[in-house]
Amino acid sequence: MRGVRAWAAIGLILSSLVGCDDESDPPTSGPDPAAVARGEVLYAQYCDFCHGVEGEGYVSDNANALNQQAFLGTATDAFLAAAIIHGRPGTPMSAWGDVKGGPLSTGDVDDIVALLRSWQTSPNLNVHDQVVTGSAIRGNLTYGSQCAGCHGAEGEGLTALSLNNPWFLHTASDGFIRYAIAGGRTGTTMPPFEDSLRSFEIDDLVALIRSWAQPVDGSGPPPFEPDLSDPIQNPEGETPVFTRREGLYVPAAEVKAALDAENRMVLIDARPTADYLTGHIEGAVSLPFYDVSTVAEILPKDVTYITYCGCPHAVSTQAANALLMADFENVGVLDEGYYFWVDQDWPIEVGPPVD
């Protein structure tokens, strides 16, 4: 694989630089090819529909580029693993680790990290020992003019990733954040600011972003077994009539109107369990997209199904297609996704369904 072969060449070049004051920390060997091969299978199943087949990013919901060399050179294995395991709660990045109710074991996560490392062609950089001191108050003005348009006024993320996410801030060092601001992310919309901002202004941005940190919850979700025995909402109601984009995607407003009219339907939350428990559309049942084909036979077929996810419909489309492959006929996908629903202040529930 191109990343694995590149490690050997990098090592030879760097070993020849005797006496060179290089601040990089190249690995001595590349990732285990067997782990990379396993990681490829898992990545195709759980990651590429948002991050791209080769980690190029921005396939769905502005998911970041994972093959970007400045990112890989400064992201530690622990940072990458935590992002996969715990996700970015409150965003379309799900928690995939089994400790959070997801499908991936620790070994699976390690294999995906090995795949990401196989894409790395540049050496690791020692940025994590930096302690950045700046003024969060001063940083507000710079952030508003330079960053908010992409990352959101409070770091919530718009066309770029969220900066205020607790798990991101828990695992990202000051040096990691500073390096990203100064050097940008070549090949993405994130420009370098080292020539347009003064050093102290970059430090101020780091201080502001760090001020958004909140405690994280590393515990697993409460015991939860989705109940699919009675998934139908309004079983005596009429069948809803939807307009469908591309024959599949249903406007959220029409789904909301159908629920208000007490139409007969099933709402399926196709995200992993942790996302569902964090918050889901009122009355929806939890059925992660990777489990649909295994339980489809127990679901009633004479009813309208609407699947949804948060990204806004990468995995919900997979769930819908699994139903269609199992000969369900009346299947649609919530077009705008879960977070649009939340933004409209339409009914949601937190935790297991209330009887």
C-alpha positions in Angstrom: 0.0 0.0 0.0 1.3 3.4 -0.9 1.3 4.7 2.7 3.2 1.6 4.0 5.8 1.8 1.3 6.3 5.5 2.0 7.4 4.9 5.6 10.5 3.1 4.6 11.6 5.9 2.2 10.9 8.5 4.8 13.0 6.6 7.4 16.0 6.3 5.0 15.9 10.0 4.1 15.7 11.1 7.7 18.4 8.8 8.9 20.8 10.4 6.5 20.3 13.9 8.0 23.0 13.4 10.7 23.2 16.5 12.9 20.0 18.0 11.5 17.9 19.9 14.0 14.7 18.3 12.9 11.7 18.7 15.2 9.8 15.8 13.5 9.3 12.4 15.1 9.1 9.8 12.3 7.8 6.3 13.2 10.3 3.5 12.9 8.0 1.3 10.9 4.7 1.5 9.1 1.4 0.0 10.3 0.9 -3.8 10.3 -0.4 -4.7 6.8 -2.8 -7.2 8.2 -4.3 -4.5 10.5 -4.5 -2.2 7.5 -6.4 -4.8 5.5 -8.9 -5.4 8.3 -9.2 -1.6 8.7 -10.1 -1.2 5.0 -13.1 -3.5 5.4 -14.3 -1.7 8.5 -13.7 1.7 7.1 -15.8 0.9 4.0 -18.6 -0.3 6.2 -18.7 2.6 8.8 -16.7 5.6 7.5 -16.2 6.1 3.8 -19.8 7.4 3.1 -18.9 10.6 5.0 -15.1 10.8 4.9 -14.6 9.4 1.4 -13.2 6.1 0.1 -9.6 7.4 0.4 -10.2 9.7 3.3 -10.5 12.7 1.1 -13.4 14.1 3.2 -16.4 16.2 2.6 -18.5 13.5 1.0 -21.3 14.0 3.5 -22.0 16.8 6.0 -18.5 18.4 5.7 -16.8 15.4 7.3 -13.1 16.3 7.5 -10.4 14.9 5.3 -8.6 12.0 7.1 -5.8 11.6 4.6 -4.6 15.2 5.0 -0.9 15.1 5.8 -0.8 17.9 8.3 -3.7 16.3 10.2 -2.1 12.9 10.2 1.3 14.3 11.1 -0.1 16.0 14.3 -3.0 13.7 15.3 -1.9 11.1 17.8 -3.2 7.5 17.6 -5.0 8.2 20.9 -6.7 11.3 19.3 -7.8 9.2 16.3 -9.0 6.3 18.4 -11.0 8.5 20.8 -12.7 10.3 17.9 -13.8 6.9 16.5 -14.9 5.5 19.9 -16.6 8.5 21.4 -17.5 10.4 18.2 -18.5 14.0 18.4 -21.7 14.0 20.4 -24.2 16.5 19.1 -22.8 16.3 15.6 -23.3 13.8 12.7 -20.0 12.0 13.9 -21.4 9.0 15.7 -19.8 7.1 18.6 -18.7 3.9 17.0 -17.0 2.1 20.0 -18.7 -0.8 21.6 -18.2 0.9 25.0 -20.7 3.5 23.7 -23.1 0.9 22.3 -21.6 1.0 18.8 -20.4 -1.9 16.6 -16.6 -1.5 16.9 -14.4 -3.3 19.4 -11.0 -1.8 20.6 -9.3 -4.0 18.1 -11.5 -2.8 15.3 -10.7 0.8 16.2 -7.0 0.0 16.2 -7.4 -1.5 12.7 -9.1 1.6 11.4 -6.3 3.8 12.9 -3.8 1.5 11.2 -5.5 2.2 7.9 -5.4 6.0 8.5 -1.7 5.7 9.3 -1.1 3.8 6.0 -2.2 7.0 4.2 0.4 9.1 6.0 3.4 9.9 3.8 4.9 12.7 6.0 6.6 12.3 9.4 5.0 13.0 12.7 5.5 16.4 14.1 6.2 17.2 17.8 3.6 19.8 18.5 2.0 18.5 21.6 4.4 19.8 24.2 3.5 23.4 23.4 1.6 25.3 26.1 -0.1 28.2 24.3 -0.8 31.3 26.3 -3.1 33.9 24.8 -6.2 36.0 25.5 -9.6 34.4 24.8 -11.1 37.9 25.1 -8.9 39.2 22.3 -9.4 36.1 20.4 -13.1 36.8 20.0 -12.6 39.6 17.6 -10.1 37.7 15.4 -12.3 34.6 15.5 -15.4 36.6 14.4 -13.6 38.0 11.3 -11.6 35.0 10.3 -13.2 31.8 11.5 -16.9 32.1 12.4 -18.0 32.0 8.7 -17.0 28.3 8.5 -16.7 27.1 12.1 -19.8 28.9 13.5 -20.1 31.9 15.8 -19.5 29.7 18.9 -17.5 26.9 17.3 -20.5 24.8 16.5 -19.4 24.1 12.9 -21.1 25.3 9.7 -19.3 24.3 6.6 -16.3 23.1 8.6 -15.9 20.9 11.7 -17.1 22.0 15.1 -14.4 23.4 17.4 -16.4 23.5 20.6 -17.0 19.8 20.8 -16.1 18.4 24.3 -14.3 15.3 23.0 -12.3 17.3 20.4 -11.1 19.7 23.0 -10.5 16.9 25.5 -8.1 15.1 23.1 -6.6 17.9 21.0 -3.5 19.6 22.4 -2.8 23.3 22.3 0.0 22.6 19.8 -2.3 20.5 17.6 -4.9 23.4 17.4 -2.2 26.0 16.9 -0.5 24.1 14.1 -3.8 23.7 12.3 -4.5 27.4 12.5 -1.0 28.5 11.4 -0.5 26.0 8.7 -4.0 25.3 7.5 -5.0 22.1 5.8 -3.7 21.9 2.3 -6.2 20.6 -0.2 -9.2 21.7 1.9 -10.9 25.0 2.5 -8.9 25.6 5.7 -6.2 28.2 4.7 -3.0 28.9 6.6 -3.1 31.9 8.8 0.6 32.1 9.7 1.2 34.9 7.2 -2.0 36.9 7.7 -2.2 36.8 11.5 0.4 37.8 14.0 1.7 35.1 16.3 -0.1 36.4 19.4 -3.4 36.5 17.4 -3.1 32.8 16.7 -2.3 32.2 20.4 -5.5 34.2 21.2 -7.5 32.0 18.9 -6.2 28.9 20.6 -7.1 30.4 24.0 -10.6 31.2 22.8 -11.2 27.7 21.4 -9.8 26.1 24.6 -12.2 28.2 26.7 -15.1 26.3 25.1 -13.9 23.0 26.7 -16.4 21.1 28.9 -16.2 17.9 30.8 -16.6 14.7 28.8 -18.5 11.5 29.7 -16.4 8.4 29.0 -18.9 6.0 30.4 -21.1 3.8 28.3 -24.8 4.2 27.8 -27.3 2.5 30.1 -28.3 -1.0 29.2 -30.7 -0.7 26.2 -32.2 -3.2 23.9 -34.3 -1.7 21.1 -37.9 -2.9 21.1 -39.0 -3.6 17.5 -42.1 -5.6 18.6 -44.5 -2.7 18.2 -42.8 0.0 16.0 -45.9 1.5 14.3 -47.0 5.0 15.3 -50.8 5.7 15.0 -51.6 2.1 14.0 -55.2 3.1 13.3 -54.3 6.1 11.2 -54.3 6.7 7.5 -51.4 6.0 5.2 -49.3 9.2 4.6 -48.8 10.6 1.2 -45.3 12.1 0.6 -43.6 13.8 -2.3 -40.2 12.1 -2.8 -37.0 13.6 -4.2 -35.3 10.9 -6.4 -38.1 8.6 -5.4 -36.8 8.3 -1.8 -36.1 11.5 0.0 -39.1 13.0 1.9 -39.1 16.6 3.2 -39.0 16.9 6.9 -42.0 19.2 7.0 -44.1 16.5 5.3 -43.0 13.9 7.9 -43.8 16.4 10.7 -47.3 17.1 9.1 -48.0 13.3 8.8 -47.2 12.8 12.5 -49.4 15.7 13.4 -52.2 14.2 11.4 -51.6 10.9 13.2 -50.8 9.0 10.1 -49.8 5.4 10.3 -46.0 5.0 9.9 -42.7 3.8 11.4 -39.8 6.1 12.1 -36.4 4.4 12.2 -33.4 6.1 13.7 -30.6 4.5 11.7 -27.7 5.9 13.8 -25.8 3.9 16.4 -27.4 3.4 19.8 -25.5 6.2 21.6 -26.9 8.8 19.1 -30.4 7.5 19.6 -30.2 7.7 23.4 -28.7 11.2 23.2 -31.8 12.3 21.4 -34.2 11.0 18.7 -37.4 12.0 17.0 -40.4 11.4 19.2 -41.8 7.9 18.7 -38.9 6.7 16.6 -37.4 3.2 17.1 -33.7 2.5 17.2 -32.5 0.3 14.3 -28.9 1.1 13.3 -28.3 0.8 9.6 -25.8 -2.1 10.0 -28.5 -4.2 11.7 -31.5 -3.7 9.4 -30.9 -6.7 7.2 -30.7 -9.0 10.2 -34.0 -8.0 11.7 -36.0 -7.0 8.7 -38.0 -10.3 8.8 -39.7 -9.4 12.1 -40.9 -6.0 10.9 -44.4 -5.5 9.4 -44.4 -4.7 5.7 -47.8 -3.1 5.3 -46.8 0.3 6.6 -44.8 3.4 5.6 -41.2 3.5 6.8 -39.2 6.7 7.1 -35.5 6.3 8.1 -33.3 9.1 9.3 -29.8 9.9 10.5 -27.8 13.1 11.1 -25.5 13.4 8.2 -28.2 14.2 6.8 -28.9 10.9 5.0 -25.8 8.9 4.4 -26.6 6.0 6.8 -30.4 6.4 6.6 -30.2 5.8 2.9 -28.3 2.6 3.6 -31.0 1.6 6.1 -33.7 2.4 3.5 -32.0 0.4 0.8 -31.7 -2.6 3.2 -35.5 -2.5 3.7 -36.1 -2.2 -0.1 -33.8 -5.2 -0.6 -35.9 -7.1 1.9 -39.0 -6.4 -0.3 -40.4 -3.5 1.8 -42.3 -1.3 -0.7 -43.2 2.0 1.1 -39.9 3.3 2.3 -38.6 6.9 2.4 -35.7 8.9 3.9 -35.9 12.1 6.0 -34.2 14.4 3.5 -32.8 17.1 5.8 -31.7 14.8 8.7 -32.1 14.7 12.4 -30.3 18.0 13.3 -32.6 19.9 10.9 -35.5 18.5 12.9 -33.9 19.6 16.2 -33.3 23.1 14.7 -37.0 23.4 14.0 -37.7 22.7 17.7 -39.9 19.8 16.7 -40.6 17.0 19.3 -37.7 14.8 20.3 -37.0 12.4 23.1 -33.9 11.7 25.2 -33.0 8.3 26.4 -35.0 5.1 26.0 -38.6 5.5 24.7 -41.1 6.4 27.4 -44.0 3.9 27.6 
